[in-house]
């Protein structure tokens, strides 16, 4: 699953997005509400909040390695590491 804003894109592994506990954890971790849980508990990316990303890495820290990517579209698609 991927969603693009003007400056930031977020990509989440499909298997991870289908994991309700991880979806909840990402929703709680993000200070600008980029992630939420859908009606079934699966991960939803709130596209209108993507460009509010402050590059805090909390979503990366809350998820297994290589599950979530924050992509800086303004920087040649550099991935936040």
C-alpha angles and dihedrals in degrees: 000000000000136000127186129209125182095273106009135045125190123205123189126186108253094232091052092047089057092055109097096200091052091045090054092046093052091047090053094045099052112087093198099046100245090147130053138163118251124222090277093048094254122134121273124189112220099220097193089061098050096096090051088071111129094194091243094149093223091127090051091049092047095053136061114270116285092008098107126037125191108200122199102216091184090059103055093280092300112177118231106243 
